[in-house]
Amino acid sequence: MNATVAASIRLESVRKQYDDGTVAVRELTLDVPAGELVVLIGPSGCGKSTILRMINRLIEPTAGRIVVDGEDVTRADPVALRRRVGYVIQHVGLFPHQTIRANVATVPKLLGWPRDRIRSRVDELLDLVGLDPARHGGRYPHELSGGQRQRVGVARALAADPVVLLMDEPFSAVDPIVRGRLQEEFLRLQASVRKTIVFVTHDVDEAVRLGDRIAVLSEAGKLEQYDVPARVLAAPANDFVADFVGADRGIKRLAVTPIPAEGLRPLPADGDQGPAVNAGATLRDALAALLEGGTGWVAVVADGQRRGILTPADVYAVLRDAATVKE
Ligand SMILES: Nc1ncnc2c1ncn2[C@@H]1O[C@H](COP(=O)(O)OP(=O)(O)OP(=O)(O)O)[C@@H](O)[C@H]1O
């Protein structure tokens, strides 16, 4: 396993039966491409956490193989494995009697990095997750807000540059506003570090917002659909997926469908005024600007210029067409 790049993950016919006979995962095969963020979503008890914890071997599979970057992790030393796989959980699990710096430094210290390297890595990471090393580094976990603690959890998981990041409902313990902000920051972070991430949530909006792909699971880890968010919303594989993603999936699709830069209606005479959105933003942004603007259209800007307009009927047409061609 290479420590600096993202790794692919392959689960092959993985099964988990707990000692009391509970079959948490009957048989799951799933490929997670390197550098992608895959969201596992499904009802409570369907086996999401079990799947995640088998990848870093906090739980041993009963059968099957888990291959990370070509290496069968069921044969790897579990302690060494966990140092290369970052893990973030809902209630962070920071060490209460250690400073934020010391918390983030946990794995680099275990790996015996020189002190200077640890210090600069910790500062870099605190900065990356939006915390000021000088202000927050010396504090203890109880001296931070819930959202800040969550960010420390992410920084700690990234500290030793893991090849894989496992995240189990990492943002569900904070209020919706902080959660939205953490998601946004997290997307920015992922755009720069490009880790392979397996992310568990039961929140469809979070899955759609964060996932490159979504794995929709039903009882005992049955994979009902595995696809990009736009297609899970536009073309649910079956009734289970349709029910799970919700009757409002049409509205959710607005948030994952980009505004086109071409095929627009020409600008009207007064088209240099009025609401505008950037091409590449989402139809949700376009609709919000439309509703706010009161003009009945919204201009689309590309390369700093207004290229044309979209009306509500156009938004509908883009959404309809996206269902048939979207990758
Ligand atoms: N240690 C255990 N022993 C026996 N059964 C267990 C154990 N841990 C989990 N289970 C059972 O395995 C199934 C899957 O649990 P798991 O925690 O993986 O689900 P989940 O999808 O993550 O649920 P949630 O969304 O509620 O966190 C459940 O039926 C659960 O009760």
The ligand as an SDF file (V2000), in Angstrom:
LIG
                    3D

 31 33  0  0  0  0  0  0  0  0999 V2000
  -21.8240   -6.7570   18.2220 N   0  0  0  0  0  0  0  0  0  0  0  0
  -23.0000   -7.1270   17.6850 C   0  0  0  0  0  0  0  0  0  0  0  0
  -23.5660   -8.2980   18.0150 N   0  0  0  0  0  0  0  0  0  0  0  0
  -24.7420   -8.6990   17.4740 C   0  0  0  0  0  0  0  0  0  0  0  0
  -25.4240   -7.9710   16.5590 N   0  0  0  0  0  0  0  0  0  0  0  0
  -24.8960   -6.8000   16.2010 C   0  0  0  0  0  0  0  0  0  0  0  0
  -23.6610   -6.3000   16.7320 C   0  0  0  0  0  0  0  0  0  0  0  0
  -23.4090   -5.0970   16.1910 N   0  0  0  0  0  0  0  0  0  0  0  0
  -24.4220   -4.8520   15.3480 C   0  0  0  0  0  0  0  0  0  0  0  0
  -25.3130   -5.8530   15.3450 N   0  0  0  0  0  0  0  0  0  0  0  0
  -26.5380   -5.9850   14.5380 C   0  0  0  0  0  0  0  0  0  0  0  0
  -26.1640   -6.0090   13.1780 O   0  0  0  0  0  0  0  0  0  0  0  0
  -27.0880   -5.2850   12.3770 C   0  0  0  0  0  0  0  0  0  0  0  0
  -26.3700   -4.1880   11.6160 C   0  0  0  0  0  0  0  0  0  0  0  0
  -25.8950   -3.2090   12.5370 O   0  0  0  0  0  0  0  0  0  0  0  0
  -25.0940   -1.9050   12.0620 P   0  0  0  0  0  0  0  0  0  0  0  0
  -24.7310   -1.1350   13.2790 O   0  0  0  0  0  0  0  0  0  0  0  0
  -24.0150   -2.3180   11.1640 O   0  0  0  0  0  0  0  0  0  0  0  0
  -26.2300   -1.1470   11.2340 O   0  0  0  0  0  0  0  0  0  0  0  0
  -26.2970    0.3480   10.7230 P   0  0  0  0  0  0  0  0  0  0  0  0
  -26.9010    0.2780    9.3650 O   0  0  0  0  0  0  0  0  0  0  0  0
  -24.9890    1.0060   10.8780 O   0  0  0  0  0  0  0  0  0  0  0  0
  -27.3640    0.9630   11.7430 O   0  0  0  0  0  0  0  0  0  0  0  0
  -27.5920    2.5040   12.2420 P   0  0  0  0  0  0  0  0  0  0  0  0
  -27.9700    3.3030   11.0260 O   0  0  0  0  0  0  0  0  0  0  0  0
  -28.7570    2.3530   13.1920 O   0  0  0  0  0  0  0  0  0  0  0  0
  -26.3300    2.9390   12.9030 O   0  0  0  0  0  0  0  0  0  0  0  0
  -28.1620   -4.7950   13.3370 C   0  0  0  0  0  0  0  0  0  0  0  0
  -29.2210   -5.6990   13.3230 O   0  0  0  0  0  0  0  0  0  0  0  0
  -27.4660   -4.8050   14.6720 C   0  0  0  0  0  0  0  0  0  0  0  0
  -28.3970   -4.9820   15.7170 O   0  0  0  0  0  0  0  0  0  0  0  0
  1  2  1  0
  2  3  1  0
  2  7  2  0
  3  4  2  0
  4  5  1  0
  5  6  2  0
  6  7  1  0
  6 10  1  0
  7  8  1  0
  8  9  2  0
  9 10  1  0
 10 11  1  0
 11 12  1  0
 11 30  1  0
 12 13  1  0
 13 14  1  0
 13 28  1  0
 14 15  1  0
 15 16  1  0
 16 17  2  0
 16 18  1  0
 16 19  1  0
 19 20  1  0
 20 21  2  0
 20 22  1  0
 20 23  1  0
 23 24  1  0
 24 25  2  0
 24 26  1  0
 24 27  1  0
 28 29  1  0
 28 30  1  0
 30 31  1  0
M  END
$$$$
